Amino acid sequence: MKLEHYVDRRRGRQTTLARDLGVDPQLVWQWSRGVRPVPVIRCVAIELATKRQVMRWDLRPDDWWEHWPELVGTKGAPRLQQAA
């Protein structure tokens, strides 16, 4: 699930997630809307705080395999596109 959908699904989720992560709710909003990319260092915490409803590969769809190669081929992981 995209972070945007997660925070929009229920009132107060953005604030709760921000509190769980120790960041400002505005920063969570910026991440969820693509104003700022989610830092790699925050991805695992977001995955855990959302009870895996938002996965690392959802947060970093363009480079997740470079940061967490151990996830390649795991259940639910997106397929990697072949280089042209």
Secondary structure, 3 states (H helix, E strand, C coil): CCHHHHHHHCCCHHHHHHHHHCCCHHHHHHHHHCCCCCCHHHHHHHHHHCCCCCCHHHHCCCCHHHHCHHHCCCCCCCCCCCCC
